[in-house]
C-alpha cells in the first residue's frame, strides 16, 4: 500500500515557449506489510571443464525464501525545470533535473537534458537527444515518431554511461503505441 503526490506548474508564454516546473514525489509513503519476503537464488559452477561431460554434477544451485516484518519506505524527491519551443518544423526542449538524494536512478548530481524533434512530413518525426550528469552520467538518444492516422507509434534507443560506442555501458530501448481520436 502507498500514497504519493507530485506537484507541478506549467506556463505557456505568448511567443510559443512552454515552461514547466515539477517536484516528483513531494510526498510518498509505501507500506510493505503483506507477504514481505526476499527470495535468493544462486548457482555454483566452479568445476566446469572440457573433461567433465556431466554438467548436472558440476553445477550446484539452491534457493531460499526469507520472510520479514513490515517496513515503510518513500520515493526520492526530484525537482525538474524545463523549457520547450517550436521553431519552424523543429520542436526543441531542455530540462534540468535535481535529485535531493542518491538512491536508485536518482542522484544529487545535477542532470541536463536536451532534445529535438523534426516534423519532417506530418506523419514522420525523427528525434535526437543528449543527457549529461545525474545517475547515468552521459547518454545519447535517437528515436522516431510515426503518425498513421489515429495510430501513433514511438520508438527510441539510448546509450547508457557514455556518448561514444567505446565508452557506452549498454543500450536501452523503448517502444510505445497509442490511438488518438
C-alpha contacts under 8 A as a table, 3 or more apart, distances in Angstrom:
res1	aa1	res2	aa2	distance
1	X	30	X	5.78
1	X	31	X	5.30
1	X	32	X	6.79
1	X	33	X	7.89
2	X	28	X	7.37
2	X	29	X	5.35
2	X	30	X	4.08
2	X	31	X	5.82
3	X	27	X	7.86
3	X	28	X	5.65
3	X	29	X	5.50
3	X	30	X	6.57
4	X	25	X	6.17
4	X	26	X	7.50
4	X	27	X	5.24
4	X	28	X	4.04
4	X	29	X	6.39
5	X	24	X	7.46
5	X	25	X	5.62
5	X	26	X	5.66
5	X	27	X	5.07
5	X	28	X	6.39
6	X	22	X	7.26
6	X	23	X	5.75
6	X	24	X	4.70
6	X	25	X	5.08
6	X	26	X	5.35
6	X	27	X	7.10
7	X	22	X	5.59
7	X	23	X	5.13
7	X	24	X	6.59
7	X	25	X	7.96
7	X	26	X	6.61
8	X	20	X	7.32
8	X	21	X	5.51
8	X	22	X	4.06
8	X	23	X	6.22
9	X	20	X	5.69
9	X	21	X	5.21
9	X	22	X	6.36
10	X	18	X	7.10
10	X	19	X	5.69
10	X	20	X	4.40
10	X	21	X	6.48
11	X	18	X	5.70
11	X	19	X	5.13
11	X	20	X	6.36
12	X	16	X	6.81
12	X	17	X	6.11
12	X	18	X	4.57
12	X	19	X	6.51
13	X	16	X	5.69
13	X	17	X	5.22
13	X	18	X	6.08
13	X	19	X	7.84
14	X	17	X	7.16
16	X	85	X	5.88
16	X	86	X	6.69
17	X	83	X	6.89
17	X	84	X	5.74
17	X	85	X	4.68
17	X	86	X	7.52
18	X	83	X	5.59
18	X	84	X	5.20
18	X	85	X	6.33
19	X	81	X	7.67
19	X	82	X	5.76
19	X	83	X	4.48
19	X	84	X	6.61
20	X	80	X	7.81
20	X	81	X	5.72
20	X	82	X	5.10
20	X	83	X	6.31
21	X	79	X	7.52
21	X	80	X	5.68
21	X	81	X	4.62
21	X	82	X	6.53
22	X	79	X	5.82
22	X	80	X	5.09
22	X	81	X	6.60
23	X	26	X	5.75
23	X	77	X	6.88
23	X	78	X	5.73
23	X	79	X	4.62
23	X	80	X	6.39
24	X	77	X	5.61
24	X	78	X	5.11
24	X	79	X	6.37
24	X	80	X	7.83
25	X	28	X	5.57
25	X	75	X	6.20
25	X	76	X	6.51
25	X	77	X	4.99
25	X	78	X	6.94
26	X	77	X	6.05
28	X	74	X	5.17
28	X	75	X	5.87
29	X	72	X	6.85
29	X	73	X	5.92
29	X	74	X	4.69
29	X	75	X	7.28
30	X	72	X	5.56
30	X	73	X	5.23
30	X	74	X	5.84
31	X	70	X	7.37
31	X	71	X	6.11
31	X	72	X	4.52
31	X	73	X	6.66
32	X	36	X	6.63
32	X	70	X	5.43
32	X	71	X	5.33
32	X	72	X	5.89
32	X	73	X	7.87
33	X	36	X	6.35
33	X	69	X	7.19
33	X	70	X	4.39
33	X	71	X	6.59
34	X	70	X	7.41
35	X	67	X	7.73
36	X	67	X	6.04
36	X	68	X	5.39
36	X	69	X	6.41
36	X	70	X	6.73
37	X	65	X	6.67
37	X	66	X	5.46
37	X	67	X	4.33
37	X	68	X	5.55
38	X	65	X	5.73
38	X	66	X	5.13
38	X	67	X	6.50
38	X	68	X	7.71
39	X	63	X	7.23
39	X	64	X	5.82
39	X	65	X	4.50
39	X	66	X	6.35
40	X	63	X	5.49
40	X	64	X	5.22
40	X	65	X	6.36
41	X	61	X	7.43
41	X	62	X	5.84
41	X	63	X	4.26
41	X	64	X	6.55
42	X	61	X	5.68
42	X	62	X	5.71
42	X	63	X	6.47
43	X	59	X	6.94
43	X	60	X	5.74
43	X	61	X	4.32
43	X	62	X	6.73
44	X	59	X	5.73
44	X	60	X	5.10
44	X	61	X	6.16
45	X	48	X	6.25
45	X	58	X	6.09
45	X	59	X	4.54
45	X	60	X	6.48
46	X	58	X	7.18
46	X	59	X	7.38
47	X	52	X	7.98
47	X	58	X	5.24
47	X	59	X	7.39
48	X	52	X	6.40
48	X	55	X	7.15
48	X	58	X	5.89
48	X	59	X	7.70
49	X	52	X	5.48
50	X	53	X	7.07
52	X	55	X	7.07
52	X	58	X	7.64
54	X	57	X	5.79
54	X	58	X	6.76
55	X	58	X	4.90
55	X	59	X	5.97
56	X	59	X	5.57
56	X	60	X	7.61
57	X	60	X	7.37
76	X	99	X	7.37
76	X	100	X	7.02
76	X	101	X	6.46
76	X	103	X	6.93
76	X	106	X	6.95
77	X	99	X	6.16
77	X	100	X	5.81
77	X	101	X	7.41
78	X	97	X	6.94
78	X	98	X	5.69
78	X	99	X	4.36
78	X	100	X	6.18
78	X	106	X	7.53
79	X	97	X	5.79
79	X	98	X	5.11
79	X	99	X	6.29
79	X	100	X	7.97
80	X	95	X	6.91
80	X	96	X	5.69
80	X	97	X	4.61
80	X	98	X	6.47
81	X	95	X	5.73
81	X	96	X	5.13
81	X	97	X	6.59
82	X	93	X	7.22
82	X	94	X	5.61
82	X	95	X	4.18
82	X	96	X	6.15
83	X	93	X	5.64
83	X	94	X	5.50
83	X	95	X	6.55
84	X	91	X	7.18
84	X	92	X	5.58
84	X	93	X	4.14
84	X	94	X	6.50
85	X	91	X	5.81
85	X	92	X	5.55
85	X	93	X	6.57
86	X	89	X	7.23
86	X	90	X	5.76
86	X	91	X	4.41
86	X	92	X	6.38
87	X	90	X	5.13
87	X	91	X	6.11
87	X	92	X	7.44
88	X	91	X	7.87
89	X	118	X	5.80
89	X	119	X	5.14
89	X	120	X	7.04
90	X	116	X	6.63
90	X	117	X	5.57
90	X	118	X	4.61
90	X	119	X	6.13
91	X	116	X	5.48
91	X	117	X	5.05
91	X	118	X	6.53
91	X	119	X	7.85
92	X	114	X	7.56
92	X	115	X	5.80
92	X	116	X	4.38
92	X	117	X	6.54
93	X	114	X	5.68
93	X	115	X	5.38
93	X	116	X	6.39
94	X	112	X	7.34
94	X	113	X	5.55
94	X	114	X	4.36
94	X	115	X	6.55
95	X	112	X	5.77
95	X	113	X	4.97
95	X	114	X	6.38
96	X	110	X	7.26
96	X	111	X	5.83
96	X	112	X	4.80
96	X	113	X	6.50
97	X	110	X	5.93
97	X	111	X	5.02
97	X	112	X	6.43
97	X	134	X	7.79
98	X	107	X	7.44
98	X	108	X	6.25
98	X	109	X	6.95
98	X	110	X	4.97
98	X	111	X	6.51
98	X	134	X	7.89
99	X	102	X	7.14
99	X	106	X	5.76
99	X	107	X	5.17
99	X	108	X	4.67
99	X	109	X	7.15
99	X	110	X	7.15
100	X	107	X	7.16
100	X	108	X	5.42
101	X	106	X	6.83
101	X	107	X	5.84
101	X	108	X	5.30
102	X	105	X	7.78
102	X	106	X	5.40
102	X	107	X	4.12
102	X	108	X	5.55
102	X	135	X	7.98
103	X	106	X	5.28
103	X	107	X	6.48
104	X	107	X	7.96
105	X	135	X	5.81
105	X	136	X	7.76
106	X	134	X	7.18
106	X	135	X	5.95
107	X	110	X	7.43
107	X	134	X	5.39
107	X	135	X	5.04
108	X	134	X	7.03
109	X	133	X	6.21
109	X	134	X	4.86
109	X	135	X	7.13
110	X	133	X	5.73
110	X	134	X	5.34
111	X	131	X	7.02
111	X	132	X	5.70
111	X	133	X	4.25
111	X	134	X	4.50
111	X	137	X	7.95
112	X	131	X	5.69
112	X	132	X	5.47
112	X	133	X	6.44
112	X	134	X	7.98
113	X	129	X	7.32
113	X	130	X	5.78
113	X	131	X	4.37
113	X	132	X	6.64
114	X	129	X	5.55
114	X	130	X	5.47
114	X	131	X	6.52
115	X	127	X	7.36
115	X	128	X	5.64
115	X	129	X	3.93
115	X	130	X	6.35
116	X	127	X	5.74
116	X	128	X	5.60
116	X	129	X	6.36
117	X	125	X	6.25
117	X	126	X	5.86
117	X	127	X	4.40
117	X	128	X	6.71
118	X	125	X	5.36
118	X	126	X	5.59
118	X	127	X	6.44
119	X	122	X	5.83
119	X	123	X	7.77
119	X	124	X	6.57
119	X	125	X	4.91
119	X	126	X	7.36
120	X	123	X	7.64
120	X	124	X	5.69
120	X	125	X	5.67
120	X	126	X	7.38
121	X	124	X	5.66
121	X	125	X	7.52
122	X	125	X	7.34
122	X	147	X	7.50
123	X	145	X	7.65
123	X	146	X	5.43
123	X	147	X	4.36
123	X	148	X	6.45
124	X	144	X	7.29
124	X	145	X	5.95
124	X	146	X	5.03
124	X	147	X	6.58
125	X	144	X	5.62
125	X	145	X	4.76
125	X	146	X	6.39
126	X	142	X	7.70
126	X	143	X	5.91
126	X	144	X	4.47
126	X	145	X	6.26
127	X	142	X	5.54
127	X	143	X	4.79
127	X	144	X	5.69
127	X	145	X	7.58
128	X	140	X	7.71
128	X	141	X	5.57
128	X	142	X	4.37
128	X	143	X	6.25
129	X	140	X	5.88
129	X	141	X	4.92
129	X	142	X	6.34
130	X	138	X	7.62
130	X	139	X	5.71
130	X	140	X	4.55
130	X	141	X	6.08
131	X	137	X	7.67
131	X	138	X	5.44
131	X	139	X	5.04
131	X	140	X	6.47
132	X	136	X	7.88
132	X	137	X	5.44
132	X	138	X	4.37
132	X	139	X	6.56
133	X	136	X	6.76
133	X	137	X	4.29
133	X	138	X	6.08
134	X	137	X	5.37
136	X	139	X	7.25
136	X	160	X	6.51
136	X	161	X	5.50
137	X	161	X	5.73
137	X	162	X	7.40
138	X	160	X	6.89
138	X	161	X	5.18
138	X	162	X	5.08
138	X	163	X	6.13
139	X	158	X	6.58
139	X	159	X	5.20
139	X	160	X	5.41
139	X	161	X	5.98
139	X	162	X	5.56
139	X	163	X	5.55
140	X	158	X	5.60
140	X	159	X	5.43
140	X	160	X	7.77
140	X	162	X	7.69
140	X	163	X	5.85
141	X	156	X	7.06
141	X	157	X	5.62
141	X	158	X	4.15
141	X	159	X	6.46
142	X	156	X	5.68
142	X	157	X	5.56
142	X	158	X	6.54
143	X	154	X	7.37
143	X	155	X	5.35
143	X	156	X	3.97
143	X	157	X	6.24
144	X	154	X	5.91
144	X	155	X	5.27
144	X	156	X	6.45
145	X	152	X	7.30
145	X	153	X	5.82
145	X	154	X	4.59
145	X	155	X	6.49
146	X	152	X	5.72
146	X	153	X	5.05
146	X	154	X	6.39
147	X	150	X	7.06
147	X	151	X	6.05
147	X	152	X	4.65
147	X	153	X	6.54
148	X	151	X	5.09
148	X	152	X	6.12
149	X	152	X	7.57
150	X	179	X	5.31
150	X	180	X	4.88
150	X	181	X	5.87
151	X	177	X	7.23
151	X	178	X	5.89
151	X	179	X	4.66
151	X	180	X	6.48
152	X	177	X	5.48
152	X	178	X	5.24
152	X	179	X	6.17
152	X	180	X	7.36
153	X	175	X	7.46
153	X	176	X	5.82
153	X	177	X	4.47
153	X	178	X	6.75
154	X	175	X	5.56
154	X	176	X	5.04
154	X	177	X	6.18
155	X	173	X	7.76
155	X	174	X	5.88
155	X	175	X	4.53
155	X	176	X	6.60
156	X	173	X	5.75
156	X	174	X	5.18
156	X	175	X	6.41
157	X	171	X	6.83
157	X	172	X	5.56
157	X	173	X	4.45
157	X	174	X	6.41
158	X	171	X	5.52
158	X	172	X	5.05
158	X	173	X	6.45
159	X	162	X	6.56
159	X	163	X	7.10
159	X	168	X	6.16
159	X	169	X	7.47
159	X	170	X	5.93
159	X	171	X	4.47
159	X	172	X	6.34
160	X	168	X	5.73
160	X	169	X	5.47
160	X	170	X	5.06
160	X	171	X	5.62
160	X	172	X	7.10
161	X	167	X	7.04
161	X	168	X	5.27
161	X	169	X	5.37
161	X	170	X	7.29
162	X	165	X	7.47
162	X	166	X	7.93
162	X	167	X	4.83
162	X	168	X	4.23
162	X	169	X	6.79
163	X	167	X	6.70
163	X	168	X	6.58
164	X	167	X	5.40
164	X	168	X	6.13
165	X	168	X	5.42
168	X	171	X	7.69
